[in-house]
Amino acid sequence: MWTLLIGFLAGLLARAIKPGNDKLGIIMTIVLGIAGALLARFVGGSLGWYGPNEPTGFIASVIGAIVLLFIYALVKKKS
């Protein structure tokens, strides 16, 4: 339940920061936040910022979600 709440908050904040209208529902906003955290975890782990059992930070999750929103906008624009 905690993951869903943090994912929702990270997704909402990412959507508020990134300009444009993404038209995502609540479920997709939660998925966006969780996916942003996973992306931040992967990149941070690859760069040595996070150890094997360290949690990903909230700000890193928001940044990961913003990156995913930009990728989503690029893919949506092409199709």
mmJSON file of the N, C-alpha and C atoms, coordinates in Angstrom:
{"data_MODEL":{"atom_site":{
"group_PDB":["ATOM","ATOM","ATOM","ATOM","ATOM","ATOM","ATOM","ATOM","ATOM","ATOM","ATOM","ATOM","ATOM","ATOM","ATOM","ATOM","ATOM","ATOM","ATOM","ATOM","ATOM","ATOM","ATOM","ATOM","ATOM","ATOM","ATOM","ATOM","ATOM","ATOM","ATOM","ATOM","ATOM","ATOM","ATOM","ATOM","ATOM","ATOM","ATOM","ATOM","ATOM","ATOM","ATOM","ATOM","ATOM","ATOM","ATOM","ATOM","ATOM","ATOM","ATOM","ATOM","ATOM","ATOM","ATOM","ATOM","ATOM","ATOM","ATOM","ATOM","ATOM","ATOM","ATOM","ATOM","ATOM","ATOM","ATOM","ATOM","ATOM","ATOM","ATOM","ATOM","ATOM","ATOM","ATOM","ATOM","ATOM","ATOM","ATOM","ATOM","ATOM","ATOM","ATOM","ATOM","ATOM","ATOM","ATOM","ATOM","ATOM","ATOM","ATOM","ATOM","ATOM","ATOM","ATOM","ATOM","ATOM","ATOM","ATOM","ATOM","ATOM","ATOM","ATOM","ATOM","ATOM","ATOM","ATOM","ATOM","ATOM","ATOM","ATOM","ATOM","ATOM","ATOM","ATOM","ATOM","ATOM","ATOM","ATOM","ATOM","ATOM","ATOM","ATOM","ATOM","ATOM","ATOM","ATOM","ATOM","ATOM","ATOM","ATOM","ATOM","ATOM","ATOM","ATOM","ATOM","ATOM","ATOM","ATOM","ATOM","ATOM","ATOM","ATOM","ATOM","ATOM","ATOM","ATOM","ATOM","ATOM","ATOM","ATOM","ATOM","ATOM","ATOM","ATOM","ATOM","ATOM","ATOM","ATOM","ATOM","ATOM","ATOM","ATOM","ATOM","ATOM","ATOM","ATOM","ATOM","ATOM","ATOM","ATOM","ATOM","ATOM","ATOM","ATOM","ATOM","ATOM","ATOM","ATOM","ATOM","ATOM","ATOM","ATOM","ATOM","ATOM","ATOM","ATOM","ATOM","ATOM","ATOM","ATOM","ATOM","ATOM","ATOM","ATOM","ATOM","ATOM","ATOM","ATOM","ATOM","ATOM","ATOM","ATOM","ATOM","ATOM","ATOM","ATOM","ATOM","ATOM","ATOM","ATOM","ATOM","ATOM","ATOM","ATOM","ATOM","ATOM","ATOM","ATOM","ATOM","ATOM","ATOM","ATOM","ATOM","ATOM","ATOM","ATOM","ATOM","ATOM","ATOM","ATOM","ATOM","ATOM","ATOM","ATOM","ATOM","ATOM"],
"id":[1,2,3,4,5,6,7,8,9,10,11,12,13,14,15,16,17,18,19,20,21,22,23,24,25,26,27,28,29,30,31,32,33,34,35,36,37,38,39,40,41,42,43,44,45,46,47,48,49,50,51,52,53,54,55,56,57,58,59,60,61,62,63,64,65,66,67,68,69,70,71,72,73,74,75,76,77,78,79,80,81,82,83,84,85,86,87,88,89,90,91,92,93,94,95,96,97,98,99,100,101,102,103,104,105,106,107,108,109,110,111,112,113,114,115,116,117,118,119,120,121,122,123,124,125,126,127,128,129,130,131,132,133,134,135,136,137,138,139,140,141,142,143,144,145,146,147,148,149,150,151,152,153,154,155,156,157,158,159,160,161,162,163,164,165,166,167,168,169,170,171,172,173,174,175,176,177,178,179,180,181,182,183,184,185,186,187,188,189,190,191,192,193,194,195,196,197,198,199,200,201,202,203,204,205,206,207,208,209,210,211,212,213,214,215,216,217,218,219,220,221,222,223,224,225,226,227,228,229,230,231,232,233,234,235,236,237],
"type_symbol":["N","C","C","N","C","C","N","C","C","N","C","C","N","C","C","N","C","C","N","C","C","N","C","C","N","C","C","N","C","C","N","C","C","N","C","C","N","C","C","N","C","C","N","C","C","N","C","C","N","C","C","N","C","C","N","C","C","N","C","C","N","C","C","N","C","C","N","C","C","N","C","C","N","C","C","N","C","C","N","C","C","N","C","C","N","C","C","N","C","C","N","C","C","N","C","C","N","C","C","N","C","C","N","C","C","N","C","C","N","C","C","N","C","C","N","C","C","N","C","C","N","C","C","N","C","C","N","C","C","N","C","C","N","C","C","N","C","C","N","C","C","N","C","C","N","C","C","N","C","C","N","C","C","N","C","C","N","C","C","N","C","C","N","C","C","N","C","C","N","C","C","N","C","C","N","C","C","N","C","C","N","C","C","N","C","C","N","C","C","N","C","C","N","C","C","N","C","C","N","C","C","N","C","C","N","C","C","N","C","C","N","C","C","N","C","C","N","C","C","N","C","C","N","C","C","N","C","C","N","C","C","N","C","C","N","C","C"],
"label_atom_id":["N","CA","C","N","CA","C","N","CA","C","N","CA","C","N","CA","C","N","CA","C","N","CA","C","N","CA","C","N","CA","C","N","CA","C","N","CA","C","N","CA","C","N","CA","C","N","CA","C","N","CA","C","N","CA","C","N","CA","C","N","CA","C","N","CA","C","N","CA","C","N","CA","C","N","CA","C","N","CA","C","N","CA","C","N","CA","C","N","CA","C","N","CA","C","N","CA","C","N","CA","C","N","CA","C","N","CA","C","N","CA","C","N","CA","C","N","CA","C","N","CA","C","N","CA","C","N","CA","C","N","CA","C","N","CA","C","N","CA","C","N","CA","C","N","CA","C","N","CA","C","N","CA","C","N","CA","C","N","CA","C","N","CA","C","N","CA","C","N","CA","C","N","CA","C","N","CA","C","N","CA","C","N","CA","C","N","CA","C","N","CA","C","N","CA","C","N","CA","C","N","CA","C","N","CA","C","N","CA","C","N","CA","C","N","CA","C","N","CA","C","N","CA","C","N","CA","C","N","CA","C","N","CA","C","N","CA","C","N","CA","C","N","CA","C","N","CA","C","N","CA","C","N","CA","C","N","CA","C","N","CA","C","N","CA","C","N","CA","C","N","CA","C","N","CA","C"],
"label_alt_id":[null,null,null,null,null,null,null,null,null,null,null,null,null,null,null,null,null,null,null,null,null,null,null,null,null,null,null,null,null,null,null,null,null,null,null,null,null,null,null,null,null,null,null,null,null,null,null,null,null,null,null,null,null,null,null,null,null,null,null,null,null,null,null,null,null,null,null,null,null,null,null,null,null,null,null,null,null,null,null,null,null,null,null,null,null,null,null,null,null,null,null,null,null,null,null,null,null,null,null,null,null,null,null,null,null,null,null,null,null,null,null,null,null,null,null,null,null,null,null,null,null,null,null,null,null,null,null,null,null,null,null,null,null,null,null,null,null,null,null,null,null,null,null,null,null,null,null,null,null,null,null,null,null,null,null,null,null,null,null,null,null,null,null,null,null,null,null,null,null,null,null,null,null,null,null,null,null,null,null,null,null,null,null,null,null,null,null,null,null,null,null,null,null,null,null,null,null,null,null,null,null,null,null,null,null,null,null,null,null,null,null,null,null,null,null,null,null,null,null,null,null,null,null,null,null,null,null,null,null,null,null,null,null,null,null,null,null],
"label_comp_id":["MET","MET","MET","TRP","TRP","TRP","THR","THR","THR","LEU","LEU","LEU","LEU","LEU","LEU","ILE","ILE","ILE","GLY","GLY","GLY","PHE","PHE","PHE","LEU","LEU","LEU","ALA","ALA","ALA","GLY","GLY","GLY","LEU","LEU","LEU","LEU","LEU","LEU","ALA","ALA","ALA","ARG","ARG","ARG","ALA","ALA","ALA","ILE","ILE","ILE","LYS","LYS","LYS","PRO","PRO","PRO","GLY","GLY","GLY","ASN","ASN","ASN","ASP","ASP","ASP","LYS","LYS","LYS","LEU","LEU","LEU","GLY","GLY","GLY","ILE","ILE","ILE","ILE","ILE","ILE","MET","MET","MET","THR","THR","THR","ILE","ILE","ILE","VAL","VAL","VAL","LEU","LEU","LEU","GLY","GLY","GLY","ILE","ILE","ILE","ALA","ALA","ALA","GLY","GLY","GLY","ALA","ALA","ALA","LEU","LEU","LEU","LEU","LEU","LEU","ALA","ALA","ALA","ARG","ARG","ARG","PHE","PHE","PHE","VAL","VAL","VAL","GLY","GLY","GLY","GLY","GLY","GLY","SER","SER","SER","LEU","LEU","LEU","GLY","GLY","GLY","TRP","TRP","TRP","TYR","TYR","TYR","GLY","GLY","GLY","PRO","PRO","PRO","ASN","ASN","ASN","GLU","GLU","GLU","PRO","PRO","PRO","THR","THR","THR","GLY","GLY","GLY","PHE","PHE","PHE","ILE","ILE","ILE","ALA","ALA","ALA","SER","SER","SER","VAL","VAL","VAL","ILE","ILE","ILE","GLY","GLY","GLY","ALA","ALA","ALA","ILE","ILE","ILE","VAL","VAL","VAL","LEU","LEU","LEU","LEU","LEU","LEU","PHE","PHE","PHE","ILE","ILE","ILE","TYR","TYR","TYR","ALA","ALA","ALA","LEU","LEU","LEU","VAL","VAL","VAL","LYS","LYS","LYS","LYS","LYS","LYS","LYS","LYS","LYS","SER","SER","SER"],
"label_asym_id":["A","A","A","A","A","A","A","A","A","A","A","A","A","A","A","A","A","A","A","A","A","A","A","A","A","A","A","A","A","A","A","A","A","A","A","A","A","A","A","A","A","A","A","A","A","A","A","A","A","A","A","A","A","A","A","A","A","A","A","A","A","A","A","A","A","A","A","A","A","A","A","A","A","A","A","A","A","A","A","A","A","A","A","A","A","A","A","A","A","A","A","A","A","A","A","A","A","A","A","A","A","A","A","A","A","A","A","A","A","A","A","A","A","A","A","A","A","A","A","A","A","A","A","A","A","A","A","A","A","A","A","A","A","A","A","A","A","A","A","A","A","A","A","A","A","A","A","A","A","A","A","A","A","A","A","A","A","A","A","A","A","A","A","A","A","A","A","A","A","A","A","A","A","A","A","A","A","A","A","A","A","A","A","A","A","A","A","A","A","A","A","A","A","A","A","A","A","A","A","A","A","A","A","A","A","A","A","A","A","A","A","A","A","A","A","A","A","A","A","A","A","A","A","A","A","A","A","A","A","A","A","A","A","A","A","A","A"],
"label_entity_id":["1","1","1","1","1","1","1","1","1","1","1","1","1","1","1","1","1","1","1","1","1","1","1","1","1","1","1","1","1","1","1","1","1","1","1","1","1","1","1","1","1","1","1","1","1","1","1","1","1","1","1","1","1","1","1","1","1","1","1","1","1","1","1","1","1","1","1","1","1","1","1","1","1","1","1","1","1","1","1","1","1","1","1","1","1","1","1","1","1","1","1","1","1","1","1","1","1","1","1","1","1","1","1","1","1","1","1","1","1","1","1","1","1","1","1","1","1","1","1","1","1","1","1","1","1","1","1","1","1","1","1","1","1","1","1","1","1","1","1","1","1","1","1","1","1","1","1","1","1","1","1","1","1","1","1","1","1","1","1","1","1","1","1","1","1","1","1","1","1","1","1","1","1","1","1","1","1","1","1","1","1","1","1","1","1","1","1","1","1","1","1","1","1","1","1","1","1","1","1","1","1","1","1","1","1","1","1","1","1","1","1","1","1","1","1","1","1","1","1","1","1","1","1","1","1","1","1","1","1","1","1","1","1","1","1","1","1"],
"label_seq_id":[1,1,1,2,2,2,3,3,3,4,4,4,5,5,5,6,6,6,7,7,7,8,8,8,9,9,9,10,10,10,11,11,11,12,12,12,13,13,13,14,14,14,15,15,15,16,16,16,17,17,17,18,18,18,19,19,19,20,20,20,21,21,21,22,22,22,23,23,23,24,24,24,25,25,25,26,26,26,27,27,27,28,28,28,29,29,29,30,30,30,31,31,31,32,32,32,33,33,33,34,34,34,35,35,35,36,36,36,37,37,37,38,38,38,39,39,39,40,40,40,41,41,41,42,42,42,43,43,43,44,44,44,45,45,45,46,46,46,47,47,47,48,48,48,49,49,49,50,50,50,51,51,51,52,52,52,53,53,53,54,54,54,55,55,55,56,56,56,57,57,57,58,58,58,59,59,59,60,60,60,61,61,61,62,62,62,63,63,63,64,64,64,65,65,65,66,66,66,67,67,67,68,68,68,69,69,69,70,70,70,71,71,71,72,72,72,73,73,73,74,74,74,75,75,75,76,76,76,77,77,77,78,78,78,79,79,79],
"pdbx_PDB_ins_code":[null,null,null,null,null,null,null,null,null,null,null,null,null,null,null,null,null,null,null,null,null,null,null,null,null,null,null,null,null,null,null,null,null,null,null,null,null,null,null,null,null,null,null,null,null,null,null,null,null,null,null,null,null,null,null,null,null,null,null,null,null,null,null,null,null,null,null,null,null,null,null,null,null,null,null,null,null,null,null,null,null,null,null,null,null,null,null,null,null,null,null,null,null,null,null,null,null,null,null,null,null,null,null,null,null,null,null,null,null,null,null,null,null,null,null,null,null,null,null,null,null,null,null,null,null,null,null,null,null,null,null,null,null,null,null,null,null,null,null,null,null,null,null,null,null,null,null,null,null,null,null,null,null,null,null,null,null,null,null,null,null,null,null,null,null,null,null,null,null,null,null,null,null,null,null,null,null,null,null,null,null,null,null,null,null,null,null,null,null,null,null,null,null,null,null,null,null,null,null,null,null,null,null,null,null,null,null,null,null,null,null,null,null,null,null,null,null,null,null,null,null,null,null,null,null,null,null,null,null,null,null,null,null,null,null,null,null],
"Cartn_x":[0.825,0.0,0.872,1.98,2.886,3.489,3.834,4.406,3.421,2.149,1.13,0.993,1.011,0.878,2.08,3.273,4.473,4.514,4.142,4.087,3.096,1.943,0.933,1.453,2.078,2.597,3.731,4.619,5.715,5.17,4.18,3.566,2.844,2.113,1.417,2.408,3.46,4.452,5.151,5.464,6.1,5.177,3.886,2.926,2.752,2.879,2.755,3.98,5.156,6.39,6.534,6.237,6.398,5.267,5.614,4.553,3.786,2.547,1.711,0.643,-0.303,-1.417,-1.202,-0.92,-0.622,-1.857,-2.924,-4.2,-4.018,-3.449,-3.287,-4.267,-4.847,-5.748,-4.974,-5.715,-5.092,-4.198,-4.689,-3.901,-2.602,-2.679,-1.481,-0.53,-1.06,-0.21,0.569,-0.097,0.579,1.647,1.306,2.263,3.445,3.172,4.227,5.195,4.663,5.515,6.346,5.733,6.463,7.52,7.163,8.132,9.27,8.954,9.996,10.965,10.43,11.29,12.171,11.598,12.385,13.483,13.148,14.148,15.259,14.875,15.876,16.743,16.134,16.873,17.885,17.456,18.34,19.517,19.225,20.284,21.197,20.608,21.41,22.261,21.727,22.508,23.639,23.38,24.415,25.553,25.219,26.23,26.868,26.395,26.965,26.393,25.287,24.663,23.882,23.339,22.535,23.171,23.187,23.662,22.545,22.836,21.844,20.558,20.637,19.447,18.999,19.484,19.096,17.853,16.921,15.732,16.039,15.268,15.401,14.761,15.368,14.839,13.611,12.805,11.584,11.893,12.896,13.246,13.741,14.521,14.985,13.806,12.802,11.611,10.854,10.756,10.074,10.851,12.167,12.985,12.845,12.848,12.636,11.278,10.246,8.906,8.84,9.552,9.586,10.254,11.344,12.017,11.058,10.319,9.354,8.236,7.815,6.79,7.294,8.552,9.111,9.196,9.596,9.646,8.231,7.262,5.868,5.38,5.729,5.299,5.926,7.197,7.852,7.213,6.923,6.308,4.878,4.159,2.78,2.74,3.733,3.779,4.026,4.858,5.194,4.053,3.186,2.104,0.812],
"Cartn_y":[-1.19,0.0,1.258,1.216,2.347,2.64,1.602,1.769,2.459,2.087,2.717,4.203,4.539,5.935,6.757,6.246,6.961,7.053,5.976,6.005,7.03,7.125,8.103,9.52,9.773,11.114,11.482,10.541,10.807,11.048,10.266,10.46,11.784,12.162,13.46,14.617,14.539,15.602,15.689,14.557,14.544,15.152,14.817,15.39,16.889,17.348,18.777,19.552,18.934,19.606,19.646,18.534,18.471,19.232,20.148,20.893,20.006,20.382,19.655,18.85,18.377,17.593,16.139,15.288,13.893,13.006,13.461,12.734,11.302,11.172,9.862,9.759,8.596,8.368,8.067,7.771,7.507,6.277,5.209,3.969,4.199,4.885,5.13,6.101,7.004,7.903,7.112,6.154,5.285,4.455,3.883,3.081,3.948,5.187,6.108,6.356,6.61,6.858,5.649,4.468,3.247,2.948,3.122,2.898,3.912,5.143,6.152,5.76,5.194,4.723,3.565,2.666,1.545,2.031,2.997,3.562,4.249,5.043,5.723,4.72,3.646,2.591,1.923,1.627,0.982,1.883,3.142,4.078,4.351,4.599,4.863,3.68,2.477,1.274,1.068,1.374,1.232,2.223,3.408,4.431,4.339,3.404,3.209,4.128,4.794,5.704,4.942,3.781,2.979,1.612,1.135,-0.207,-1.211,-2.503,-3.546,-3.439,-3.0,-2.971,-1.562,-0.545,0.827,1.21,1.92,2.352,3.534,3.652,4.78,5.997,7.142,8.359,8.875,9.659,10.202,11.148,11.991,12.94,12.195,11.155,10.345,9.67,9.253,8.643,9.643,10.871,11.916,12.216,12.303,12.561,11.413,10.177,9.026,9.076,9.495,9.604,10.713,11.808,12.885,12.404,11.672,11.107,10.203,9.369,8.494,9.28,10.39,11.219,11.824,12.252,12.775,11.693,10.494,9.379,9.058,9.049,8.799,9.852,11.112,12.191,12.017,11.598,11.381,10.222,9.143,7.985,8.321,9.048,9.422,10.353,11.258,12.213,11.518,10.467,9.755,8.897,8.424,7.527,8.264],
"Cartn_z":[0.0,0.0,0.0,0.761,0.832,-0.548,-1.304,-2.635,-3.562,-3.472,-4.311,-3.986,-2.708,-2.309,-2.772,-2.548,-2.984,-4.509,-5.196,-6.658,-7.165,-6.508,-6.893,-6.688,-5.547,-5.271,-6.227,-6.503,-7.437,-8.845,-9.252,-10.568,-10.671,-9.63,-9.631,-9.709,-8.924,-8.934,-10.291,-10.878,-12.205,-13.248,-13.183,-14.138,-13.925,-12.691,-12.405,-12.894,-12.812,-13.21,-14.726,-15.386,-16.838,-17.522,-18.432,-19.125,-20.097,-20.363,-21.311,-20.613,-21.393,-20.877,-21.276,-20.302,-20.594,-20.569,-19.947,-19.877,-19.389,-18.198,-17.579,-16.415,-16.239,-15.12,-13.849,-12.798,-11.498,-11.549,-12.171,-12.238,-13.009,-14.14,-14.933,-14.237,-13.424,-12.646,-11.603,-10.961,-9.992,-10.696,-11.834,-12.603,-13.032,-13.433,-13.824,-12.668,-11.486,-10.321,-9.938,-9.964,-9.63,-10.689,-11.961,-13.035,-12.96,-12.567,-12.385,-11.288,-10.21,-9.123,-9.596,-10.383,-10.909,-11.849,-12.691,-13.601,-12.813,-11.817,-10.989,-10.243,-9.78,-9.072,-9.998,-11.232,-12.194,-12.555,-12.875,-13.254,-12.061,-10.896,-9.703,-9.297,-9.438,-9.141,-10.122,-11.401,-12.423,-12.218,-11.709,-11.477,-10.093,-9.273,-7.949,-6.877,-7.165,-6.19,-5.13,-5.489,-4.564,-4.403,-3.15,-2.868,-3.103,-2.933,-3.209,-2.382,-1.137,-0.288,0.083,-0.604,-0.3,-1.099,-0.479,-1.206,-2.127,-3.179,-4.088,-3.44,-3.565,-2.975,-3.708,-3.012,-3.591,-4.747,-4.574,-5.638,-6.871,-6.67,-7.802,-8.494,-7.733,-8.32,-9.182,-8.708,-9.487,-10.76,-10.659,-11.846,-12.853,-12.362,-13.246,-13.917,-13.187,-13.762,-14.81,-14.575,-15.572,-16.848,-16.714,-17.893,-18.66,-17.938,-18.605,-19.276,-18.682,-19.314,-20.621,-20.639,-21.88,-22.948,-22.563,-23.519,-24.02,-23.11,-23.488,-24.482,-24.256,-25.167,-26.545,-26.581,-27.874,-28.64,-27.948,-28.599,-29.051,-28.223,-28.547,-29.737,-29.834,-30.935,-32.277,-32.262,-33.5,-34.011,-33.134,-33.586,-33.834],
"occupancy":[1.0,1.0,1.0,1.0,1.0,1.0,1.0,1.0,1.0,1.0,1.0,1.0,1.0,1.0,1.0,1.0,1.0,1.0,1.0,1.0,1.0,1.0,1.0,1.0,1.0,1.0,1.0,1.0,1.0,1.0,1.0,1.0,1.0,1.0,1.0,1.0,1.0,1.0,1.0,1.0,1.0,1.0,1.0,1.0,1.0,1.0,1.0,1.0,1.0,1.0,1.0,1.0,1.0,1.0,1.0,1.0,1.0,1.0,1.0,1.0,1.0,1.0,1.0,1.0,1.0,1.0,1.0,1.0,1.0,1.0,1.0,1.0,1.0,1.0,1.0,1.0,1.0,1.0,1.0,1.0,1.0,1.0,1.0,1.0,1.0,1.0,1.0,1.0,1.0,1.0,1.0,1.0,1.0,1.0,1.0,1.0,1.0,1.0,1.0,1.0,1.0,1.0,1.0,1.0,1.0,1.0,1.0,1.0,1.0,1.0,1.0,1.0,1.0,1.0,1.0,1.0,1.0,1.0,1.0,1.0,1.0,1.0,1.0,1.0,1.0,1.0,1.0,1.0,1.0,1.0,1.0,1.0,1.0,1.0,1.0,1.0,1.0,1.0,1.0,1.0,1.0,1.0,1.0,1.0,1.0,1.0,1.0,1.0,1.0,1.0,1.0,1.0,1.0,1.0,1.0,1.0,1.0,1.0,1.0,1.0,1.0,1.0,1.0,1.0,1.0,1.0,1.0,1.0,1.0,1.0,1.0,1.0,1.0,1.0,1.0,1.0,1.0,1.0,1.0,1.0,1.0,1.0,1.0,1.0,1.0,1.0,1.0,1.0,1.0,1.0,1.0,1.0,1.0,1.0,1.0,1.0,1.0,1.0,1.0,1.0,1.0,1.0,1.0,1.0,1.0,1.0,1.0,1.0,1.0,1.0,1.0,1.0,1.0,1.0,1.0,1.0,1.0,1.0,1.0,1.0,1.0,1.0,1.0,1.0,1.0,1.0,1.0,1.0,1.0,1.0,1.0,1.0,1.0,1.0,1.0,1.0,1.0],
"B_iso_or_equiv":[0.0,0.0,0.0,0.0,0.0,0.0,0.0,0.0,0.0,0.0,0.0,0.0,0.0,0.0,0.0,0.0,0.0,0.0,0.0,0.0,0.0,0.0,0.0,0.0,0.0,0.0,0.0,0.0,0.0,0.0,0.0,0.0,0.0,0.0,0.0,0.0,0.0,0.0,0.0,0.0,0.0,0.0,0.0,0.0,0.0,0.0,0.0,0.0,0.0,0.0,0.0,0.0,0.0,0.0,0.0,0.0,0.0,0.0,0.0,0.0,0.0,0.0,0.0,0.0,0.0,0.0,0.0,0.0,0.0,0.0,0.0,0.0,0.0,0.0,0.0,0.0,0.0,0.0,0.0,0.0,0.0,0.0,0.0,0.0,0.0,0.0,0.0,0.0,0.0,0.0,0.0,0.0,0.0,0.0,0.0,0.0,0.0,0.0,0.0,0.0,0.0,0.0,0.0,0.0,0.0,0.0,0.0,0.0,0.0,0.0,0.0,0.0,0.0,0.0,0.0,0.0,0.0,0.0,0.0,0.0,0.0,0.0,0.0,0.0,0.0,0.0,0.0,0.0,0.0,0.0,0.0,0.0,0.0,0.0,0.0,0.0,0.0,0.0,0.0,0.0,0.0,0.0,0.0,0.0,0.0,0.0,0.0,0.0,0.0,0.0,0.0,0.0,0.0,0.0,0.0,0.0,0.0,0.0,0.0,0.0,0.0,0.0,0.0,0.0,0.0,0.0,0.0,0.0,0.0,0.0,0.0,0.0,0.0,0.0,0.0,0.0,0.0,0.0,0.0,0.0,0.0,0.0,0.0,0.0,0.0,0.0,0.0,0.0,0.0,0.0,0.0,0.0,0.0,0.0,0.0,0.0,0.0,0.0,0.0,0.0,0.0,0.0,0.0,0.0,0.0,0.0,0.0,0.0,0.0,0.0,0.0,0.0,0.0,0.0,0.0,0.0,0.0,0.0,0.0,0.0,0.0,0.0,0.0,0.0,0.0,0.0,0.0,0.0,0.0,0.0,0.0,0.0,0.0,0.0,0.0,0.0,0.0],
"pdbx_formal_charge":[null,null,null,null,null,null,null,null,null,null,null,null,null,null,null,null,null,null,null,null,null,null,null,null,null,null,null,null,null,null,null,null,null,null,null,null,null,null,null,null,null,null,null,null,null,null,null,null,null,null,null,null,null,null,null,null,null,null,null,null,null,null,null,null,null,null,null,null,null,null,null,null,null,null,null,null,null,null,null,null,null,null,null,null,null,null,null,null,null,null,null,null,null,null,null,null,null,null,null,null,null,null,null,null,null,null,null,null,null,null,null,null,null,null,null,null,null,null,null,null,null,null,null,null,null,null,null,null,null,null,null,null,null,null,null,null,null,null,null,null,null,null,null,null,null,null,null,null,null,null,null,null,null,null,null,null,null,null,null,null,null,null,null,null,null,null,null,null,null,null,null,null,null,null,null,null,null,null,null,null,null,null,null,null,null,null,null,null,null,null,null,null,null,null,null,null,null,null,null,null,null,null,null,null,null,null,null,null,null,null,null,null,null,null,null,null,null,null,null,null,null,null,null,null,null,null,null,null,null,null,null,null,null,null,null,null,null],
"auth_seq_id":[1,1,1,2,2,2,3,3,3,4,4,4,5,5,5,6,6,6,7,7,7,8,8,8,9,9,9,10,10,10,11,11,11,12,12,12,13,13,13,14,14,14,15,15,15,16,16,16,17,17,17,18,18,18,19,19,19,20,20,20,21,21,21,22,22,22,23,23,23,24,24,24,25,25,25,26,26,26,27,27,27,28,28,28,29,29,29,30,30,30,31,31,31,32,32,32,33,33,33,34,34,34,35,35,35,36,36,36,37,37,37,38,38,38,39,39,39,40,40,40,41,41,41,42,42,42,43,43,43,44,44,44,45,45,45,46,46,46,47,47,47,48,48,48,49,49,49,50,50,50,51,51,51,52,52,52,53,53,53,54,54,54,55,55,55,56,56,56,57,57,57,58,58,58,59,59,59,60,60,60,61,61,61,62,62,62,63,63,63,64,64,64,65,65,65,66,66,66,67,67,67,68,68,68,69,69,69,70,70,70,71,71,71,72,72,72,73,73,73,74,74,74,75,75,75,76,76,76,77,77,77,78,78,78,79,79,79],
"auth_comp_id":["MET","MET","MET","TRP","TRP","TRP","THR","THR","THR","LEU","LEU","LEU","LEU","LEU","LEU","ILE","ILE","ILE","GLY","GLY","GLY","PHE","PHE","PHE","LEU","LEU","LEU","ALA","ALA","ALA","GLY","GLY","GLY","LEU","LEU","LEU","LEU","LEU","LEU","ALA","ALA","ALA","ARG","ARG","ARG","ALA","ALA","ALA","ILE","ILE","ILE","LYS","LYS","LYS","PRO","PRO","PRO","GLY","GLY","GLY","ASN","ASN","ASN","ASP","ASP","ASP","LYS","LYS","LYS","LEU","LEU","LEU","GLY","GLY","GLY","ILE","ILE","ILE","ILE","ILE","ILE","MET","MET","MET","THR","THR","THR","ILE","ILE","ILE","VAL","VAL","VAL","LEU","LEU","LEU","GLY","GLY","GLY","ILE","ILE","ILE","ALA","ALA","ALA","GLY","GLY","GLY","ALA","ALA","ALA","LEU","LEU","LEU","LEU","LEU","LEU","ALA","ALA","ALA","ARG","ARG","ARG","PHE","PHE","PHE","VAL","VAL","VAL","GLY","GLY","GLY","GLY","GLY","GLY","SER","SER","SER","LEU","LEU","LEU","GLY","GLY","GLY","TRP","TRP","TRP","TYR","TYR","TYR","GLY","GLY","GLY","PRO","PRO","PRO","ASN","ASN","ASN","GLU","GLU","GLU","PRO","PRO","PRO","THR","THR","THR","GLY","GLY","GLY","PHE","PHE","PHE","ILE","ILE","ILE","ALA","ALA","ALA","SER","SER","SER","VAL","VAL","VAL","ILE","ILE","ILE","GLY","GLY","GLY","ALA","ALA","ALA","ILE","ILE","ILE","VAL","VAL","VAL","LEU","LEU","LEU","LEU","LEU","LEU","PHE","PHE","PHE","ILE","ILE","ILE","TYR","TYR","TYR","ALA","ALA","ALA","LEU","LEU","LEU","VAL","VAL","VAL","LYS","LYS","LYS","LYS","LYS","LYS","LYS","LYS","LYS","SER","SER","SER"],
"auth_asym_id":["A","A","A","A","A","A","A","A","A","A","A","A","A","A","A","A","A","A","A","A","A","A","A","A","A","A","A","A","A","A","A","A","A","A","A","A","A","A","A","A","A","A","A","A","A","A","A","A","A","A","A","A","A","A","A","A","A","A","A","A","A","A","A","A","A","A","A","A","A","A","A","A","A","A","A","A","A","A","A","A","A","A","A","A","A","A","A","A","A","A","A","A","A","A","A","A","A","A","A","A","A","A","A","A","A","A","A","A","A","A","A","A","A","A","A","A","A","A","A","A","A","A","A","A","A","A","A","A","A","A","A","A","A","A","A","A","A","A","A","A","A","A","A","A","A","A","A","A","A","A","A","A","A","A","A","A","A","A","A","A","A","A","A","A","A","A","A","A","A","A","A","A","A","A","A","A","A","A","A","A","A","A","A","A","A","A","A","A","A","A","A","A","A","A","A","A","A","A","A","A","A","A","A","A","A","A","A","A","A","A","A","A","A","A","A","A","A","A","A","A","A","A","A","A","A","A","A","A","A","A","A","A","A","A","A","A","A"],
"auth_atom_id":["N","CA","C","N","CA","C","N","CA","C","N","CA","C","N","CA","C","N","CA","C","N","CA","C","N","CA","C","N","CA","C","N","CA","C","N","CA","C","N","CA","C","N","CA","C","N","CA","C","N","CA","C","N","CA","C","N","CA","C","N","CA","C","N","CA","C","N","CA","C","N","CA","C","N","CA","C","N","CA","C","N","CA","C","N","CA","C","N","CA","C","N","CA","C","N","CA","C","N","CA","C","N","CA","C","N","CA","C","N","CA","C","N","CA","C","N","CA","C","N","CA","C","N","CA","C","N","CA","C","N","CA","C","N","CA","C","N","CA","C","N","CA","C","N","CA","C","N","CA","C","N","CA","C","N","CA","C","N","CA","C","N","CA","C","N","CA","C","N","CA","C","N","CA","C","N","CA","C","N","CA","C","N","CA","C","N","CA","C","N","CA","C","N","CA","C","N","CA","C","N","CA","C","N","CA","C","N","CA","C","N","CA","C","N","CA","C","N","CA","C","N","CA","C","N","CA","C","N","CA","C","N","CA","C","N","CA","C","N","CA","C","N","CA","C","N","CA","C","N","CA","C","N","CA","C","N","CA","C","N","CA","C","N","CA","C","N","CA","C","N","CA","C","N","CA","C"],
"pdbx_PDB_model_num":[1,1,1,1,1,1,1,1,1,1,1,1,1,1,1,1,1,1,1,1,1,1,1,1,1,1,1,1,1,1,1,1,1,1,1,1,1,1,1,1,1,1,1,1,1,1,1,1,1,1,1,1,1,1,1,1,1,1,1,1,1,1,1,1,1,1,1,1,1,1,1,1,1,1,1,1,1,1,1,1,1,1,1,1,1,1,1,1,1,1,1,1,1,1,1,1,1,1,1,1,1,1,1,1,1,1,1,1,1,1,1,1,1,1,1,1,1,1,1,1,1,1,1,1,1,1,1,1,1,1,1,1,1,1,1,1,1,1,1,1,1,1,1,1,1,1,1,1,1,1,1,1,1,1,1,1,1,1,1,1,1,1,1,1,1,1,1,1,1,1,1,1,1,1,1,1,1,1,1,1,1,1,1,1,1,1,1,1,1,1,1,1,1,1,1,1,1,1,1,1,1,1,1,1,1,1,1,1,1,1,1,1,1,1,1,1,1,1,1,1,1,1,1,1,1,1,1,1,1,1,1,1,1,1,1,1,1]
}}}
